[in-house]
Amino acid sequence: MRDLWSFLKLYRQHPGLLWLGILLAIVTLLASLGLLALSGWFITATAIAGLSAATAHVFNFFTPGAGVRGFSIGRTAARYAERLVSHDATFRLLSQLRSWFFGRLIPVSRQQLGHYRQGELLDRLVADIDALDQLYLRLLSPLLAAIVVTGLFSLFLACFSTTIALVVFAIMVLWIVSMPVLFYLLGRKSGESMGIRQAQLRQLVLDYLQSMAEQQIYASDARSRATIAQCEQQLITDQSRMAALEGLGSALFVIASGASALLVLYIGSGQMHSGLFSGPVLVMMVFAVLASFEALMPLPVAFQFLSHTRHAASRLRQVVNSAVVVFVEQPSGHLVSGEISFADVSCGYEQDSPIINKLSLNINAGSRIALLGKTGCGKSTLIRLLSRALEPSSGSITLDGQDIRQFSEQELYQAVTFVPQKTHVFSATLRENLQLAAPDADDESLLQVVRCCGLDGLAVAREDATDLLETWLGQGGIALSGGEQRRLAIARAMLKPAPILVMDEPGEGLDQHSEKALMKAILDAFKGSTVIMITHKAVVLDQMDGIYRMEGGSLLSSKTC
């Protein structure tokens, strides 16, 4: 239950709506109980009164009839209000919970986020948070309402028979205590498995849809479909078990309510013959016992799915408890000229295997350096440390002699412009993708950068180039080639001038002639800035002030041009 406690504390943000929903649930149950109890008394008393003309003449039909109508209308109104209030409170909580989770997710380091597969975080943001609505609607509200109704109903019965009140109280308390424990234990394994299978099925379907073309080319389509079908069948099996448990809960409810009514009838018949109360009162108590079990009915199902809810909460806590990158809130006010220093920096995705090992590097302001090395030697990791996508396990990184941890997030990204190895292209127009870097840039400025980067020759725009900036790029830049996506990344960088420019494989996907022209354009745009370029090519190395070769997370050699 520790996994649920942190989320239960969030309920304190809407105490009014939550308590009002519970109160309306109690009122609804009491109205249902009163309606059936009064109806049983009224029908029986009317039948007895009709045995003779004298009793029928003096019997008051109107007050009980008005009571029945009042309980009926009150039950309907209270049920409607309870649904309205409780669901409104739940939707508010889920909305706030998503914002809270997303806010906790943003500062999580790339090192931690790399442990999750594509789509897995979205699944937790949507499906796992949706599973938490059962905490209030299916668990807290029904449980508290059942406890209150049990106490009030027992006090009501005690006005007529202490023995019956104690018996009914014992039965209802036994149900409240035993059914949650029993159905939690019965549904624990299937509930946890169901959550795991749902996440696996979503991920398998997502992987299959994204790789459908490749799987058909390599004839692995049938095997992937079989894997999906197997996972789906396992999920259906878990759901069938949970459905069977729901049926068991309904059967136990019918048996328990019927047996309780018969027991009350048996005990009450003897007390009625003793003159303790009349026949209509006995019928009223029997009907009231049947109605009282409406308060107990939701408990087996609620606790049956508790393991599923707890598993969802555990998956969410696993993310929000990950290591985060914390930026200072107050800007330092330091103007960056571009001097960078790495001092004995170590970092790794696993504690026992560092990618960067006690690396030291000083880069003067305005200088241009290139980092060479084999794939996996730590070049991109070094850039992630500079952008604070990762945190070093030891050592320090400074800009102009000031630790980068002293810069606010806005200050750091104003000081450094990044051309990443992988560029995300939004499903939008070319203009909107460029304005990501410069929201206030006008069309003339955008077109100038487009021509400079060679984006005016987009294949997707050749048929209709009347308005190049309105060219639709498609989901993930599907309409663009790899080289065109690289040009777009550089165009964004040119729209965001900064004292430091960092490029990770900027010429990937470009031919040698195009790469030379593009690199000349961006280096001219960042003339006077500090430039760090990661590359495997020797195309523009003659324009670099220094060349460093990395291997095993360390600098092996350097060369000054």
C-alpha positions as CSV (number, residue, x, y, z in Angstrom):
1,M,0.0,0.0,0.0
2,R,3.0,2.3,0.2
3,D,2.8,2.7,-3.6
4,L,-0.7,4.2,-3.2
5,W,0.0,6.4,-0.3
6,S,1.8,9.1,-2.2
7,F,-1.1,9.4,-4.6
8,L,-3.7,9.4,-1.8
9,K,-2.0,12.4,-0.4
10,L,-2.9,14.3,-3.6
11,Y,-6.5,13.9,-2.8
12,R,-6.1,16.5,-0.1
13,Q,-6.1,19.1,-2.9
14,H,-9.9,18.7,-3.4
15,P,-11.3,17.8,0.0
16,G,-14.6,19.5,-0.4
17,L,-15.7,17.7,-3.6
18,L,-14.4,14.3,-2.3
19,W,-16.1,14.5,1.1
20,L,-19.3,15.8,-0.6
21,G,-19.2,12.8,-3.0
22,I,-18.9,10.4,-0.1
23,L,-21.7,12.2,1.8
24,L,-24.0,12.0,-1.2
25,A,-23.1,8.3,-1.6
26,I,-24.2,7.7,2.1
27,V,-27.4,9.7,1.5
28,T,-28.2,7.6,-1.6
29,L,-27.7,4.4,0.3
30,L,-29.8,5.6,3.3
31,A,-32.6,6.7,0.9
32,S,-32.5,3.2,-0.8
33,L,-32.6,1.5,2.6
34,G,-35.4,3.8,3.7
35,L,-37.4,3.2,0.5
36,L,-37.3,-0.5,0.7
37,A,-37.8,-0.7,4.5
38,L,-40.8,1.7,4.4
39,S,-42.3,0.0,1.4
40,G,-42.1,-3.4,3.2
41,W,-43.8,-1.9,6.3
42,F,-46.4,0.0,4.3
43,I,-47.4,-3.0,2.2
44,T,-47.7,-5.3,5.2
45,A,-49.5,-2.8,7.4
46,T,-51.9,-2.0,4.6
47,A,-52.7,-5.6,4.1
48,I,-53.3,-6.1,7.8
49,A,-55.4,-2.9,8.0
50,G,-57.5,-4.1,5.1
51,L,-58.6,-7.2,7.0
52,S,-61.5,-5.2,8.6
53,A,-63.5,-2.2,7.7
54,A,-62.7,-0.5,11.0
55,T,-59.0,-0.7,10.7
56,A,-59.0,0.2,7.0
57,H,-61.1,3.3,7.8
58,V,-58.6,4.7,10.4
59,F,-55.4,3.6,8.7
60,N,-53.2,6.5,7.5
61,F,-52.3,5.8,3.9
62,F,-51.0,9.3,3.0
63,T,-48.0,9.7,5.4
64,P,-46.3,6.4,4.4
65,G,-47.1,7.0,0.8
66,A,-45.6,10.4,0.9
67,G,-42.5,8.9,2.6
68,V,-42.1,6.3,-0.1
69,R,-42.3,9.0,-2.8
70,G,-39.9,11.2,-0.8
71,F,-37.4,8.4,-0.4
72,S,-37.7,7.5,-4.1
73,I,-37.2,11.1,-5.3
74,G,-34.4,11.7,-2.8
75,R,-32.6,8.5,-3.9
76,T,-32.8,9.5,-7.5
77,A,-31.6,13.1,-6.9
78,A,-28.8,12.0,-4.5
79,R,-27.6,9.3,-6.9
80,Y,-27.4,11.8,-9.7
81,A,-25.7,14.4,-7.6
82,E,-23.3,11.8,-6.2
83,R,-22.3,10.6,-9.7
84,L,-21.9,14.2,-10.8
85,V,-19.8,15.3,-7.9
86,S,-17.6,12.2,-7.5
87,H,-16.8,11.9,-11.2
88,D,-16.1,15.6,-11.4
89,A,-13.7,15.3,-8.5
90,T,-12.1,12.2,-10.0
91,F,-11.6,13.9,-13.4
92,R,-10.0,16.9,-11.7
93,L,-7.7,14.6,-9.8
94,L,-6.7,12.7,-12.9
95,S,-6.1,15.9,-14.8
96,Q,-4.0,17.3,-11.9
97,L,-2.2,13.9,-11.6
98,R,-1.2,14.0,-15.2
99,S,0.2,17.5,-14.9
100,W,2.0,16.5,-11.7
101,F,3.5,13.3,-13.4
102,F,4.5,15.2,-16.5
103,G,6.1,17.9,-14.3
104,R,8.1,15.2,-12.5
105,L,9.0,13.6,-15.8
106,I,10.5,16.6,-17.5
107,P,13.6,16.9,-15.2
108,V,14.4,13.2,-15.3
109,S,17.8,12.7,-16.8
110,R,18.3,11.2,-20.2
111,Q,20.3,8.5,-18.4
112,Q,17.1,7.3,-16.6
113,L,14.7,7.9,-19.5
114,G,16.9,5.6,-21.7
115,H,15.7,2.7,-19.6
116,Y,12.2,3.0,-21.1
117,R,11.1,1.9,-24.5
118,Q,9.3,4.1,-27.0
119,G,5.7,4.6,-26.0
120,E,6.2,3.1,-22.5
121,L,6.2,6.5,-20.8
122,L,3.1,7.5,-22.7
123,D,1.4,4.3,-21.6
124,R,2.2,5.2,-17.9
125,L,1.0,8.7,-18.4
126,V,-2.4,7.6,-19.8
127,A,-3.3,4.0,-18.9
128,D,-1.6,3.8,-15.4
129,I,-3.1,7.1,-14.3
130,D,-6.5,6.1,-15.6
131,A,-6.2,3.0,-13.4
132,L,-5.9,5.3,-10.3
133,D,-9.5,6.5,-10.7
134,Q,-10.5,3.3,-8.9
135,L,-8.9,4.6,-5.7
136,Y,-11.8,7.0,-5.1
137,L,-14.7,5.8,-7.1
138,R,-14.3,2.1,-6.4
139,L,-12.4,2.0,-3.1
140,L,-12.5,4.9,-0.8
141,S,-16.0,6.2,-1.4
142,P,-17.7,2.8,-1.3
143,L,-15.7,1.6,1.7
144,L,-16.3,4.7,3.9
145,A,-20.0,4.7,2.8
146,A,-20.4,1.0,3.8
147,I,-18.8,1.6,7.2
148,V,-21.1,4.6,8.0
149,V,-24.2,2.9,6.7
150,T,-23.4,-0.2,8.8
151,G,-23.2,1.8,12.0
152,L,-26.3,3.9,11.3
153,F,-28.4,0.9,10.2
154,S,-27.4,-1.1,13.3
155,L,-28.5,1.8,15.5
156,F,-31.8,1.9,13.7
157,L,-32.4,-1.8,14.2
158,A,-31.4,-1.5,17.9
159,C,-34.6,0.7,18.3
160,F,-36.7,-2.4,17.7
161,S,-34.4,-5.4,18.7
162,T,-31.0,-5.3,20.2
163,T,-30.4,-9.0,19.2
164,I,-31.2,-8.4,15.6
165,A,-29.1,-5.3,15.6
166,L,-26.1,-7.1,16.9
167,V,-26.5,-10.0,14.5
168,V,-26.8,-7.8,11.5
169,F,-23.9,-5.6,12.7
170,A,-21.7,-8.7,13.1
171,I,-22.7,-10.0,9.6
172,M,-22.0,-6.6,7.9
173,V,-18.7,-6.1,9.8
174,L,-17.6,-9.6,8.8
175,W,-18.4,-8.8,5.2
176,I,-16.5,-5.5,5.3
177,V,-13.5,-7.2,6.9
178,S,-13.4,-10.5,5.0
179,M,-14.5,-9.7,1.5
180,P,-11.8,-7.1,0.8
181,V,-9.0,-9.4,2.1
182,L,-10.4,-12.5,0.3
183,F,-10.9,-10.8,-3.1
184,Y,-7.6,-8.9,-2.9
185,L,-5.8,-12.2,-2.5
186,L,-7.9,-13.9,-5.2
187,G,-7.4,-11.2,-7.7
188,R,-3.8,-10.1,-6.8
189,K,-2.0,-12.3,-9.3
190,S,-4.4,-11.8,-12.2
191,G,-4.7,-8.0,-11.5
192,E,-0.9,-7.5,-11.6
193,S,-0.6,-9.8,-14.7
194,M,-3.3,-7.9,-16.4
195,G,-1.5,-4.6,-16.0
196,I,1.7,-6.1,-17.3
197,R,0.0,-7.8,-20.3
198,Q,-1.8,-4.5,-21.3
199,A,1.5,-2.6,-21.3
200,Q,3.2,-5.4,-23.3
201,L,0.4,-5.6,-25.8
202,R,0.4,-1.9,-26.5
203,Q,4.2,-1.9,-26.9
204,L,4.1,-5.0,-29.2
205,V,1.4,-3.4,-31.4
206,L,3.3,-0.1,-31.5
207,D,6.5,-1.9,-32.5
208,Y,4.7,-3.9,-35.2
209,L,3.0,-0.8,-36.7
210,Q,6.2,1.1,-36.8
211,S,8.2,-1.7,-38.4
212,M,5.5,-3.1,-40.7
213,A,7.3,-2.5,-43.9
214,E,10.6,-4.0,-42.7
215,Q,8.8,-7.0,-41.3
216,Q,7.1,-7.7,-44.5
217,I,10.3,-7.3,-46.5
218,Y,12.2,-9.8,-44.2
219,A,9.2,-12.2,-43.9
220,S,8.9,-11.8,-40.1
221,D,5.3,-10.4,-40.2
222,A,3.7,-13.7,-39.3
223,R,6.0,-14.2,-36.3
224,S,5.3,-10.8,-35.0
225,R,1.5,-11.3,-35.4
226,A,1.8,-14.6,-33.5
227,T,3.6,-12.9,-30.6
228,I,0.9,-10.2,-30.5
229,A,-1.8,-12.9,-30.6
230,Q,-0.1,-14.8,-27.8
231,C,0.1,-11.7,-25.6
232,E,-3.5,-10.9,-26.3
233,Q,-4.6,-14.4,-25.4
234,Q,-2.8,-14.1,-22.1
235,L,-4.5,-10.8,-21.4
236,I,-7.9,-12.3,-22.3
237,T,-7.1,-15.2,-19.8
238,D,-6.4,-12.7,-17.1
239,Q,-9.6,-10.7,-17.9
240,S,-11.6,-14.0,-17.9
241,R,-10.3,-14.8,-14.4
242,M,-11.2,-11.4,-13.1
243,A,-14.7,-11.7,-14.7
244,A,-15.1,-15.1,-12.9
245,L,-14.2,-13.4,-9.6
246,E,-16.8,-10.7,-10.3
247,G,-19.3,-13.5,-10.8
248,L,-18.2,-15.1,-7.5
249,G,-18.6,-11.8,-5.7
250,S,-22.1,-11.4,-7.1
251,A,-23.0,-15.0,-6.1
252,L,-21.7,-14.4,-2.5
253,F,-23.6,-11.2,-2.4
254,V,-26.9,-12.9,-3.3
255,I,-26.2,-15.7,-0.9
256,A,-25.2,-13.5,2.0
257,S,-28.1,-11.0,1.6
258,G,-30.6,-13.8,1.3
259,A,-29.2,-15.8,4.2
260,S,-29.1,-12.6,6.4
261,A,-32.7,-11.9,5.6
262,L,-33.8,-15.4,6.5
263,L,-31.8,-15.2,9.7
264,V,-33.4,-11.9,10.7
265,L,-36.8,-13.4,9.8
266,Y,-36.1,-16.5,12.0
267,I,-34.9,-14.5,15.0
268,G,-37.6,-11.8,14.5
269,S,-40.5,-14.3,14.2
270,G,-39.8,-15.5,17.8
271,Q,-39.6,-12.0,19.1
272,M,-42.7,-11.0,17.3
273,H,-44.6,-13.8,19.0
274,S,-43.3,-12.5,22.3
275,G,-44.9,-9.2,21.5
276,L,-41.7,-7.2,21.1
277,F,-42.8,-5.7,17.8
278,S,-45.5,-6.1,15.2
279,G,-45.6,-8.1,11.9
280,P,-45.1,-5.0,9.7
281,V,-42.0,-4.1,11.7
282,L,-40.6,-7.5,11.2
283,V,-41.1,-7.3,7.4
284,M,-39.6,-3.8,7.5
285,M,-36.4,-5.1,9.1
286,V,-36.2,-8.0,6.7
287,F,-36.5,-5.7,3.7
288,A,-34.1,-3.2,5.3
289,V,-31.5,-6.0,5.7
290,L,-31.8,-6.8,2.0
291,A,-31.4,-3.1,1.1
292,S,-28.4,-2.6,3.4
293,F,-26.4,-5.1,1.4
294,E,-26.4,-2.5,-1.5
295,A,-23.7,-0.7,0.6
296,L,-21.6,-3.8,0.7
297,M,-22.0,-4.9,-2.9
298,P,-19.1,-2.9,-4.4
299,L,-16.4,-4.0,-2.0
300,P,-15.4,-7.4,-3.5
301,V,-14.9,-5.9,-7.0
302,A,-13.1,-2.8,-5.6
303,F,-10.5,-4.9,-3.8
304,Q,-10.3,-7.5,-6.6
305,F,-8.8,-4.8,-8.8
306,L,-6.7,-3.2,-6.1
307,S,-3.6,-5.1,-7.1
308,H,-4.0,-3.8,-10.7
309,T,-4.3,-0.2,-9.3
310,R,-1.3,-0.8,-6.9
311,H,0.8,-2.1,-9.8
312,A,-0.1,1.0,-11.9
313,A,0.9,3.3,-8.9
314,S,4.2,1.4,-8.6
315,R,5.0,1.9,-12.3
316,L,4.3,5.7,-11.9
317,R,6.5,5.9,-8.7
318,Q,9.3,4.2,-10.5
319,V,9.4,7.1,-13.0
320,V,8.9,10.0,-10.6
321,N,11.5,8.6,-8.1
322,S,14.2,8.5,-10.8
323,A,17.2,10.8,-10.6
324,V,16.5,14.3,-12.0
325,V,18.5,17.2,-13.3
326,V,17.7,20.2,-11.2
327,F,18.3,23.7,-12.6
328,V,18.5,26.8,-10.4
329,E,15.4,29.0,-10.6
330,Q,17.1,32.4,-10.3
331,P,19.2,33.5,-13.3
332,S,22.9,34.0,-12.5
333,G,23.1,37.0,-14.7
334,H,26.5,35.8,-16.1
335,L,27.2,36.7,-19.7
336,V,28.8,33.7,-21.5
337,S,31.6,34.4,-23.9
338,G,32.2,30.7,-24.8
339,E,35.0,29.4,-22.6
340,I,34.4,25.8,-21.7
341,S,36.3,23.6,-19.2
342,F,35.9,19.9,-18.4
343,A,37.8,19.0,-15.2
344,D,38.3,15.3,-14.4
345,V,34.8,14.5,-15.6
346,S,33.5,10.9,-15.3
347,C,30.1,9.7,-16.4
348,G,28.4,6.4,-17.3
349,Y,25.0,4.9,-17.9
350,E,25.9,2.1,-15.5
351,Q,27.8,2.7,-12.3
352,D,30.5,0.1,-12.9
353,S,31.2,1.0,-16.5
354,P,31.9,4.7,-17.1
355,I,31.6,6.1,-20.6
356,I,33.6,9.2,-19.8
357,N,36.6,8.5,-17.6
358,K,38.3,11.4,-15.8
359,L,38.4,13.6,-18.9
360,S,39.8,17.1,-18.8
361,L,39.5,19.5,-21.7
362,N,39.8,23.3,-21.9
363,I,38.3,25.2,-24.9
364,N,39.0,28.9,-25.3
365,A,36.3,31.3,-26.2
366,G,35.8,31.6,-29.9
367,S,37.9,28.5,-30.8
368,R,36.7,25.7,-33.0
369,I,37.5,22.1,-32.2
370,A,36.6,18.7,-33.6
371,L,36.1,15.5,-31.7
372,L,37.0,12.3,-33.5
373,G,36.7,8.7,-32.4
374,K,35.0,5.4,-32.9
375,T,31.3,4.9,-32.2
376,G,30.7,4.5,-28.5
377,C,33.9,6.2,-27.4
378,G,32.0,8.9,-25.5
379,K,31.8,11.8,-27.9
380,S,28.0,12.2,-27.8
381,T,28.0,11.6,-24.0
382,L,30.3,14.5,-23.6
383,I,27.8,16.7,-25.4
384,R,25.0,15.5,-23.3
385,L,26.9,16.5,-20.2
386,L,27.3,20.0,-21.6
387,S,23.6,20.2,-22.2
388,R,22.9,18.7,-18.8
389,A,20.9,15.9,-20.4
390,L,23.3,13.8,-18.2
391,E,25.0,14.6,-14.9
392,P,28.6,13.7,-14.3
393,S,29.3,11.2,-11.5
394,S,32.5,13.1,-10.7
395,G,34.4,16.2,-11.8
396,S,33.0,19.6,-12.9
397,I,32.0,21.4,-16.1
398,T,32.3,25.2,-16.3
399,L,31.3,28.0,-18.7
400,D,33.6,31.0,-18.3
401,G,34.8,29.6,-15.0
402,Q,31.3,29.2,-13.6
403,D,29.8,25.8,-12.9
404,I,27.0,25.0,-15.4
405,R,24.9,23.9,-12.4
406,Q,24.7,27.6,-11.4
407,F,23.0,28.5,-14.7
408,S,19.2,28.5,-15.0
409,E,17.7,26.3,-17.7
410,Q,16.9,29.3,-19.9
411,E,20.4,30.8,-19.5
412,L,22.1,27.6,-20.4
413,Y,20.1,27.0,-23.6
414,Q,20.5,30.7,-24.6
415,A,24.2,30.3,-24.3
416,V,24.5,27.0,-26.2
417,T,22.9,26.0,-29.6
418,F,22.8,22.3,-30.3
419,V,22.6,20.4,-33.6
420,P,21.7,16.9,-32.4
421,Q,22.5,13.7,-34.1
422,K,18.8,12.9,-34.4
423,T,16.4,15.7,-35.4
424,H,12.8,15.6,-34.5
425,V,10.5,16.8,-37.2
426,F,7.0,17.8,-36.2
427,S,4.0,16.9,-38.3
428,A,3.6,20.5,-39.4
429,T,4.7,22.9,-42.1
430,L,8.3,23.9,-42.8
431,R,7.6,27.4,-41.3
432,E,6.3,25.9,-38.0
433,N,9.3,23.6,-37.8
434,L,11.7,26.4,-38.3
435,Q,9.9,28.8,-35.9
436,L,10.6,26.3,-33.1
437,A,14.1,27.9,-33.0
438,A,12.9,31.5,-33.6
439,P,9.1,32.0,-32.9
440,D,9.2,35.7,-33.9
441,A,11.1,35.2,-37.2
442,D,9.4,36.7,-40.2
443,D,9.0,34.9,-43.6
444,E,11.9,36.8,-45.2
445,S,14.3,35.7,-42.5
446,L,13.1,32.1,-42.7
447,L,13.4,32.0,-46.5
448,Q,16.9,33.4,-46.3
449,V,18.0,30.5,-44.0
450,V,16.1,28.0,-46.1
451,R,18.1,29.1,-49.2
452,C,21.3,29.2,-47.3
453,C,20.8,25.6,-46.1
454,G,19.6,24.3,-49.4
455,L,16.1,23.5,-48.2
456,D,14.6,25.4,-51.2
457,G,15.2,22.2,-53.2
458,L,12.9,20.0,-51.0
459,A,11.7,17.1,-53.1
460,V,8.3,17.2,-51.4
461,A,7.8,20.8,-52.6
462,R,8.9,20.5,-56.2
463,E,5.4,19.9,-57.6
464,D,4.0,23.0,-56.0
465,A,6.6,25.5,-54.8
466,T,4.3,28.5,-54.7
467,D,4.7,28.8,-50.9
468,L,7.8,26.9,-49.8
469,L,7.2,27.6,-46.1
470,E,3.8,26.0,-46.2
471,T,5.3,22.7,-47.3
472,W,3.9,19.9,-45.1
473,L,6.7,17.8,-43.7
474,G,4.7,14.9,-42.3
475,Q,4.9,12.8,-39.1
476,G,8.5,12.5,-38.0
477,G,9.6,14.2,-41.3
478,I,8.6,11.2,-43.3
479,A,8.5,13.4,-46.5
480,L,12.2,14.3,-46.0
481,S,15.3,12.4,-46.7
482,G,18.1,12.0,-44.1
483,G,20.1,14.8,-45.7
484,E,17.1,17.1,-45.8
485,Q,16.4,16.5,-42.1
486,R,20.1,17.3,-41.3
487,R,19.7,20.6,-43.3
488,L,16.6,21.4,-41.3
489,A,18.5,20.9,-38.0
490,I,21.2,23.3,-39.2
491,A,18.6,25.8,-40.3
492,R,17.2,25.8,-36.8
493,A,20.6,26.3,-35.4
494,M,21.3,29.3,-37.7
495,L,18.0,30.9,-36.5
496,K,19.3,30.7,-32.9
497,P,22.7,32.5,-32.6
498,A,24.6,31.8,-29.4
499,P,28.1,32.1,-27.9
500,I,28.5,28.3,-28.2
501,L,27.6,26.0,-31.1
502,V,27.7,22.2,-30.6
503,M,27.2,19.9,-33.6
504,D,26.9,16.1,-33.5
505,E,27.6,14.5,-36.9
506,P,26.3,17.6,-38.8
507,G,27.3,16.1,-42.2
508,E,25.5,12.8,-41.8
509,G,23.4,11.9,-44.8
510,L,25.1,14.6,-47.0
511,D,27.5,14.2,-49.9
512,Q,30.9,15.8,-49.6
513,H,30.1,18.8,-51.8
514,S,26.8,19.6,-50.0
515,E,28.5,19.1,-46.6
516,K,31.3,21.5,-47.4
517,A,28.8,24.2,-48.5
518,L,26.5,23.7,-45.5
519,M,29.3,23.7,-43.0
520,K,30.7,26.9,-44.5
521,A,27.3,28.5,-44.1
522,I,26.9,27.6,-40.5
523,L,30.5,28.4,-39.5
524,D,30.1,31.8,-41.1
525,A,26.8,32.3,-39.2
526,F,28.6,31.5,-36.0
527,K,31.7,33.4,-36.6
528,G,33.3,34.4,-33.3
529,S,31.4,31.7,-31.4
530,T,32.9,28.6,-29.7
531,V,32.3,25.6,-32.0
532,I,32.5,21.9,-30.9
533,M,31.9,19.5,-33.8
534,I,31.7,15.7,-33.5
535,T,32.4,14.0,-36.8
536,H,33.8,10.9,-38.5
537,K,34.7,12.8,-41.6
538,A,37.6,15.0,-42.6
539,V,35.6,17.4,-44.7
540,V,36.0,20.7,-42.7
541,L,38.8,19.7,-40.3
542,D,41.1,22.3,-42.0
543,Q,38.8,25.0,-40.5
544,M,39.2,23.7,-37.0
545,D,41.6,25.3,-34.4
546,G,42.0,22.0,-32.6
547,I,41.3,18.3,-33.3
548,Y,40.9,15.8,-30.4
549,R,40.7,12.0,-30.7
550,M,38.7,10.1,-28.1
551,E,38.8,6.4,-27.2
552,G,37.4,4.6,-24.1
553,G,36.1,7.9,-22.7
554,S,39.4,9.6,-22.6
555,L,41.3,12.0,-24.9
556,L,44.2,10.2,-26.5
557,S,45.7,12.9,-28.7
558,S,45.2,16.4,-29.8
559,K,46.3,18.4,-32.8
560,T,46.3,22.1,-33.4
561,C,45.6,23.2,-37.0
